Amino acid sequence: MSDDRKRAHERHDLHDPATGEVKIYHSMAIRQLSGGGALIEIGVPLQLNSLHDFRLTLGDRSVVVKARVVHSHISTVASLGVSYHTGIEFVDLSEPVSQALVSFIEALRQRQTR
């Protein structure tokens, strides 16, 4: 049976390939955090200077920030896969998100000084 009979829609070859993007959801660990960015550990490489939306869980709150990838390098190679330490810089933070970050960081400081 040919591939065309298996498909509901016929596929067409593109001699000049069109481009596109994919949005992926991947878990990550936040290793360092500031009001301007973060260091994350993630299992997929992210392209330098690319922009992404990141969901950050800050205690009992969750915020979504847009951030630019400023650096990334392999941190661990193991049988379960590779992990990357990736630095991100927040872009165009809204006032409520900025306040949530400041509040969370202040709570961290208070816990560390006890």
PAMI-595054 format. One record per atom (N, C-alpha, C): x, y, z; residue in three letters; atom name; residue number from 1. Coordinates in nm, 2 decimals. Example, Ala and Ser with C-alpha at 12.3 -4.5 7.8 and 13.67 -1.06 7.14 Angstrom:
<pts>
x,y,z,residuo,atomo,num
1.32,-0.57,0.78,ALA,N,1
1.23,-0.45,0.78,ALA,CA,1
1.32,-0.33,0.78,ALA,C,1
1.28,-0.22,0.71,SER,N,2
1.37,-0.11,0.71,SER,CA,2
1.29,0.00,0.79,SER,C,2
</pts>
This chain:
<pts>
x,y,z,residuo,atomo,num
0.08,-0.12,0.00,MET,N,1
0.00,0.00,0.00,MET,CA,1
0.09,0.12,0.00,MET,C,1
0.06,0.22,-0.09,SER,N,2
0.15,0.34,-0.09,SER,CA,2
0.11,0.43,0.02,SER,C,2
0.21,0.53,0.05,ASP,N,3
0.19,0.62,0.16,ASP,CA,3
0.06,0.71,0.14,ASP,C,3
0.03,0.74,0.01,ASP,N,4
-0.08,0.83,-0.02,ASP,CA,4
-0.21,0.76,0.02,ASP,C,4
-0.22,0.63,0.01,ARG,N,5
-0.35,0.57,0.05,ARG,CA,5
-0.37,0.56,0.20,ARG,C,5
-0.26,0.58,0.28,LYS,N,6
-0.27,0.57,0.42,LYS,CA,6
-0.30,0.71,0.48,LYS,C,6
-0.28,0.81,0.41,ARG,N,7
-0.30,0.95,0.46,ARG,CA,7
-0.44,1.01,0.42,ARG,C,7
-0.49,1.09,0.51,ALA,N,8
-0.62,1.15,0.48,ALA,CA,8
-0.60,1.27,0.38,ALA,C,8
-0.47,1.33,0.38,HIS,N,9
-0.44,1.44,0.30,HIS,CA,9
-0.31,1.41,0.22,HIS,C,9
-0.31,1.45,0.10,GLU,N,10
-0.19,1.43,0.02,GLU,CA,10
-0.08,1.53,0.06,GLU,C,10
0.04,1.47,0.06,ARG,N,11
0.16,1.56,0.10,ARG,CA,11
0.23,1.60,-0.03,ARG,C,11
0.29,1.72,-0.03,HIS,N,12
0.36,1.78,-0.14,HIS,CA,12
0.50,1.81,-0.10,HIS,C,12
0.60,1.78,-0.19,ASP,N,13
0.73,1.81,-0.16,ASP,CA,13
0.75,1.96,-0.19,ASP,C,13
0.84,2.02,-0.11,LEU,N,14
0.87,2.16,-0.13,LEU,CA,14
1.01,2.17,-0.18,LEU,C,14
1.03,2.22,-0.30,HIS,N,15
1.17,2.23,-0.35,HIS,CA,15
1.25,2.34,-0.28,HIS,C,15
1.18,2.45,-0.24,ASP,N,16
1.24,2.55,-0.15,ASP,CA,16
1.17,2.54,-0.02,ASP,C,16
1.23,2.47,0.08,PRO,N,17
1.16,2.44,0.21,PRO,CA,17
1.11,2.57,0.28,PRO,C,17
0.99,2.57,0.33,ALA,N,18
0.94,2.68,0.41,ALA,CA,18
1.00,2.66,0.55,ALA,C,18
1.00,2.77,0.62,THR,N,19
1.06,2.77,0.76,THR,CA,19
0.94,2.78,0.86,THR,C,19
0.97,2.74,0.98,GLY,N,20
0.87,2.75,1.09,GLY,CA,20
0.94,2.74,1.22,GLY,C,20
0.86,2.74,1.32,GLU,N,21
0.91,2.73,1.46,GLU,CA,21
0.83,2.63,1.54,GLU,C,21
0.88,2.58,1.65,VAL,N,22
0.80,2.49,1.73,VAL,CA,22
0.81,2.54,1.87,VAL,C,22
0.70,2.54,1.95,LYS,N,23
0.70,2.58,2.09,LYS,CA,23
0.70,2.45,2.17,LYS,C,23
0.79,2.43,2.25,ILE,N,24
0.80,2.31,2.33,ILE,CA,24
0.78,2.34,2.48,ILE,C,24
0.73,2.25,2.55,TYR,N,25
0.72,2.26,2.70,TYR,CA,25
0.81,2.16,2.76,TYR,C,25
0.90,2.21,2.84,HIS,N,26
1.00,2.12,2.90,HIS,CA,26
1.03,2.16,3.04,HIS,C,26
1.03,2.06,3.13,SER,N,27
1.06,2.10,3.27,SER,CA,27
1.20,2.15,3.29,SER,C,27
1.22,2.23,3.39,MET,N,28
1.35,2.29,3.42,MET,CA,28
1.36,2.32,3.57,MET,C,28
1.48,2.34,3.61,ALA,N,29
1.51,2.37,3.75,ALA,CA,29
1.57,2.51,3.75,ALA,C,29
1.52,2.60,3.84,ILE,N,30
1.58,2.73,3.85,ILE,CA,30
1.69,2.72,3.95,ILE,C,30
1.81,2.75,3.91,ARG,N,31
1.93,2.73,4.00,ARG,CA,31
1.97,2.87,4.06,ARG,C,31
1.95,2.98,3.99,GLN,N,32
1.98,3.11,4.04,GLN,CA,32
1.87,3.20,3.99,GLN,C,32
1.84,3.31,4.07,LEU,N,33
1.73,3.40,4.03,LEU,CA,33
1.76,3.54,4.07,LEU,C,33
1.74,3.64,3.98,SER,N,34
1.75,3.78,4.02,SER,CA,34
1.63,3.85,3.96,SER,C,34
1.62,3.98,3.98,GLY,N,35
1.52,4.06,3.92,GLY,CA,35
1.53,4.07,3.77,GLY,C,35
1.65,4.05,3.72,GLY,N,36
1.68,4.06,3.58,GLY,CA,36
1.69,3.94,3.50,GLY,C,36
1.70,3.82,3.56,GLY,N,37
1.72,3.70,3.49,GLY,CA,37
1.74,3.58,3.58,GLY,C,37
1.78,3.47,3.52,ALA,N,38
1.79,3.34,3.60,ALA,CA,38
1.89,3.25,3.53,ALA,C,38
1.94,3.16,3.61,LEU,N,39
2.02,3.05,3.56,LEU,CA,39
1.93,2.92,3.57,LEU,C,39
1.90,2.86,3.46,ILE,N,40
1.82,2.74,3.47,ILE,CA,40
1.89,2.62,3.43,ILE,C,40
1.85,2.50,3.47,GLU,N,41
1.90,2.37,3.42,GLU,CA,41
1.79,2.31,3.35,GLU,C,41
1.82,2.27,3.22,ILE,N,42
1.71,2.22,3.13,ILE,CA,42
1.77,2.11,3.05,ILE,C,42
1.69,2.01,3.00,GLY,N,43
1.73,1.90,2.93,GLY,CA,43
1.74,1.91,2.78,GLY,C,43
1.72,2.03,2.73,VAL,N,44
1.72,2.06,2.59,VAL,CA,44
1.81,2.19,2.57,VAL,C,44
1.89,2.19,2.46,PRO,N,45
1.96,2.31,2.43,PRO,CA,45
1.87,2.42,2.38,PRO,C,45
1.90,2.54,2.42,LEU,N,46
1.82,2.66,2.37,LEU,CA,46
1.92,2.75,2.29,LEU,C,46
1.87,2.79,2.18,GLN,N,47
1.96,2.87,2.09,GLN,CA,47
1.99,3.01,2.15,GLN,C,47
2.12,3.05,2.14,LEU,N,48
2.16,3.18,2.19,LEU,CA,48
2.08,3.29,2.13,LEU,C,48
2.04,3.39,2.20,ASN,N,49
1.96,3.51,2.16,ASN,CA,49
1.82,3.48,2.13,ASN,C,49
1.77,3.36,2.14,SER,N,50
1.63,3.33,2.11,SER,CA,50
1.54,3.37,2.23,SER,C,50
1.42,3.41,2.20,LEU,N,51
1.32,3.45,2.30,LEU,CA,51
1.23,3.34,2.33,LEU,C,51
1.20,3.32,2.46,HIS,N,52
1.10,3.21,2.50,HIS,CA,52
1.02,3.26,2.61,HIS,C,52
0.90,3.20,2.63,ASP,N,53
0.82,3.23,2.75,ASP,CA,53
0.85,3.12,2.85,ASP,C,53
0.88,3.16,2.97,PHE,N,54
0.92,3.07,3.08,PHE,CA,54
0.81,3.08,3.19,PHE,C,54
0.76,2.97,3.24,ARG,N,55
0.67,2.97,3.35,ARG,CA,55
0.76,2.94,3.48,ARG,C,55
0.76,3.03,3.57,LEU,N,56
0.84,3.02,3.69,LEU,CA,56
0.75,3.00,3.81,LEU,C,56
0.77,2.90,3.89,THR,N,57
0.69,2.88,4.01,THR,CA,57
0.77,2.94,4.13,THR,C,57
0.71,3.05,4.18,LEU,N,58
0.78,3.12,4.29,LEU,CA,58
0.70,3.10,4.42,LEU,C,58
0.73,3.00,4.49,GLY,N,59
0.65,2.97,4.61,GLY,CA,59
0.52,2.92,4.57,GLY,C,59
0.41,2.99,4.62,ASP,N,60
0.28,2.96,4.59,ASP,CA,60
0.22,3.03,4.47,ASP,C,60
0.31,3.11,4.40,ARG,N,61
0.27,3.18,4.28,ARG,CA,61
0.34,3.13,4.16,ARG,C,61
0.28,3.15,4.04,SER,N,62
0.34,3.11,3.92,SER,CA,62
0.33,3.23,3.82,SER,C,62
0.44,3.26,3.76,VAL,N,63
0.44,3.37,3.66,VAL,CA,63
0.50,3.33,3.53,VAL,C,63
0.46,3.40,3.42,VAL,N,64
0.52,3.37,3.29,VAL,CA,64
0.60,3.49,3.25,VAL,C,64
0.72,3.47,3.22,VAL,N,65
0.81,3.58,3.18,VAL,CA,65
0.87,3.55,3.04,VAL,C,65
0.89,3.65,2.96,LYS,N,66
0.96,3.64,2.84,LYS,CA,66
1.10,3.67,2.87,LYS,C,66
1.19,3.58,2.81,ALA,N,67
1.33,3.60,2.84,ALA,CA,67
1.42,3.56,2.72,ALA,C,67
1.54,3.62,2.71,ARG,N,68
1.63,3.59,2.60,ARG,CA,68
1.74,3.50,2.65,ARG,C,68
1.78,3.41,2.58,VAL,N,69
1.89,3.32,2.61,VAL,CA,69
2.02,3.39,2.59,VAL,C,69
2.10,3.41,2.70,VAL,N,70
2.23,3.48,2.69,VAL,CA,70
2.35,3.39,2.69,VAL,C,70
2.34,3.27,2.75,HIS,N,71
2.45,3.17,2.74,HIS,CA,71
2.39,3.03,2.78,HIS,C,71
2.46,2.93,2.73,SER,N,72
2.42,2.79,2.76,SER,CA,72
2.54,2.70,2.74,SER,C,72
2.55,2.61,2.83,HIS,N,73
2.66,2.51,2.82,HIS,CA,73
2.61,2.38,2.88,HIS,C,73
2.67,2.27,2.84,ILE,N,74
2.64,2.14,2.89,ILE,CA,74
2.69,2.13,3.04,ILE,C,74
2.60,2.09,3.13,SER,N,75
2.64,2.08,3.27,SER,CA,75
2.66,1.94,3.31,SER,C,75
2.58,1.85,3.26,THR,N,76
2.59,1.71,3.30,THR,CA,76
2.56,1.62,3.18,THR,C,76
2.64,1.51,3.17,VAL,N,77
2.61,1.41,3.07,VAL,CA,77
2.60,1.28,3.15,VAL,C,77
2.48,1.22,3.14,ALA,N,78
2.46,1.09,3.21,ALA,CA,78
2.38,1.00,3.12,ALA,C,78
2.36,0.88,3.17,SER,N,79
2.29,0.78,3.09,SER,CA,79
2.14,0.82,3.06,SER,C,79
2.09,0.90,3.15,LEU,N,80
1.95,0.95,3.13,LEU,CA,80
1.94,1.07,3.03,LEU,C,80
2.06,1.12,2.99,GLY,N,81
2.06,1.23,2.90,GLY,CA,81
2.15,1.34,2.94,GLY,C,81
2.14,1.45,2.86,VAL,N,82
2.23,1.57,2.88,VAL,CA,82
2.15,1.68,2.95,VAL,C,82
2.21,1.75,3.04,SER,N,83
2.14,1.87,3.09,SER,CA,83
2.23,1.99,3.06,SER,C,83
2.16,2.11,3.05,TYR,N,84
2.23,2.23,3.01,TYR,CA,84
2.21,2.34,3.12,TYR,C,84
2.31,2.41,3.16,HIS,N,85
2.29,2.53,3.24,HIS,CA,85
2.28,2.65,3.14,HIS,C,85
2.17,2.72,3.15,THR,N,86
2.13,2.82,3.05,THR,CA,86
2.10,2.95,3.13,THR,C,86
2.17,3.06,3.09,GLY,N,87
2.14,3.19,3.15,GLY,CA,87
2.03,3.26,3.06,GLY,C,87
1.93,3.31,3.13,ILE,N,88
1.83,3.39,3.06,ILE,CA,88
1.81,3.53,3.12,ILE,C,88
1.78,3.62,3.03,GLU,N,89
1.76,3.76,3.07,GLU,CA,89
1.62,3.80,3.05,GLU,C,89
1.55,3.84,3.15,PHE,N,90
1.41,3.88,3.14,PHE,CA,90
1.39,4.00,3.05,PHE,C,90
1.28,4.00,2.97,VAL,N,91
1.25,4.11,2.88,VAL,CA,91
1.11,4.16,2.90,VAL,C,91
1.10,4.29,2.91,ASP,N,92
0.97,4.36,2.92,ASP,CA,92
0.88,4.30,3.03,ASP,C,92
0.94,4.30,3.16,LEU,N,93
0.86,4.24,3.27,LEU,CA,93
0.74,4.34,3.30,LEU,C,93
0.63,4.29,3.32,SER,N,94
0.51,4.37,3.37,SER,CA,94
0.54,4.40,3.52,SER,C,94
0.47,4.51,3.56,GLU,N,95
0.49,4.55,3.70,GLU,CA,95
0.45,4.44,3.80,GLU,C,95
0.33,4.37,3.78,PRO,N,96
0.29,4.26,3.87,PRO,CA,96
0.40,4.14,3.87,PRO,C,96
0.45,4.11,3.76,VAL,N,97
0.55,4.00,3.75,VAL,CA,97
0.68,4.05,3.82,VAL,C,97
0.72,4.17,3.80,SER,N,98
0.84,4.22,3.86,SER,CA,98
0.82,4.22,4.01,SER,C,98
0.71,4.27,4.06,GLN,N,99
0.68,4.27,4.21,GLN,CA,99
0.68,4.12,4.26,GLN,C,99
0.63,4.03,4.19,ALA,N,100
0.63,3.89,4.24,ALA,CA,100
0.77,3.84,4.25,ALA,C,100
0.86,3.88,4.15,LEU,N,101
1.00,3.84,4.16,LEU,CA,101
1.07,3.90,4.28,LEU,C,101
1.05,4.03,4.30,VAL,N,102
1.11,4.10,4.41,VAL,CA,102
1.06,4.04,4.55,VAL,C,102
0.93,4.01,4.56,SER,N,103
0.88,3.96,4.68,SER,CA,103
0.94,3.82,4.71,SER,C,103
0.95,3.74,4.61,PHE,N,104
1.00,3.60,4.62,PHE,CA,104
1.15,3.61,4.66,PHE,C,104
1.23,3.70,4.60,ILE,N,105
1.37,3.71,4.63,ILE,CA,105
1.39,3.76,4.77,ILE,C,105
1.30,3.86,4.81,GLU,N,106
1.31,3.91,4.95,GLU,CA,106
1.28,3.80,5.05,GLU,C,106
1.18,3.72,5.02,ALA,N,107
1.15,3.60,5.11,ALA,CA,107
1.27,3.51,5.12,ALA,C,107
1.34,3.48,5.01,LEU,N,108
1.46,3.40,5.01,LEU,CA,108
1.56,3.46,5.10,LEU,C,108
1.59,3.59,5.09,ARG,N,109
1.69,3.66,5.17,ARG,CA,109
1.66,3.64,5.32,ARG,C,109
1.53,3.66,5.35,GLN,N,110
1.49,3.65,5.49,GLN,CA,110
1.51,3.51,5.55,GLN,C,110
1.48,3.41,5.47,ARG,N,111
1.50,3.27,5.51,ARG,CA,111
1.65,3.24,5.53,ARG,C,111
1.74,3.30,5.44,GLN,N,112
1.88,3.27,5.45,GLN,CA,112
1.95,3.34,5.57,GLN,C,112
1.89,3.45,5.61,THR,N,113
1.95,3.52,5.73,THR,CA,113
1.91,3.47,5.86,THR,C,113
1.82,3.38,5.87,ARG,N,114
1.77,3.33,6.00,ARG,CA,114
1.86,3.23,6.05,ARG,C,114
</pts>
